[in-house]
Amino acid sequence: MIVRRLLLGALVCAVLAVVAWGSGEDTSTSHAVKGAAVGEEASGCDPNYAGACLDPYASDYDCAGGSGNGPDYTGTVTVVGEDHYGLDADGDRTGCEAE
């Protein structure tokens, strides 16, 4: 049940980010922070990332299988806001993508 809610919350965050991006709405850092409070409350996941539920209160995330020192790791994610964990090295909005 909890996993279903987390996945639904992540999906809602991703859809809202895509709608905002497609509408030309400002998606700068100030927008990501403004949207963070709503997304964090609703799903418990960091609203800046879709495709995985990243803890919004984690000190750092690194790509699973990479050379990062954690403490938390993730697989491929879509960056839909600010990439404050630095997971999207090439700036294409996909973090931790397979090379």
C-alpha angles and dihedrals in degrees: 000000000000092000090051091052092048092050092047091049092050090049092050091050091050093049092048091049092050091049091050092046093048092049092057091244115158107269096179124135093277090056092048091052092047091051093043095075092054095043094046092051094047101045111008088235129112104263092211091073133052130190094048134039106247116189106247090212098052115121093223144350127204132186114272111250092018131110096263122123098225128177081200129027136199140183125227115334135173114237107224098165135006114348094220092158091055095233096141103070096171098042097238093125093251114107126200092009119171112259 
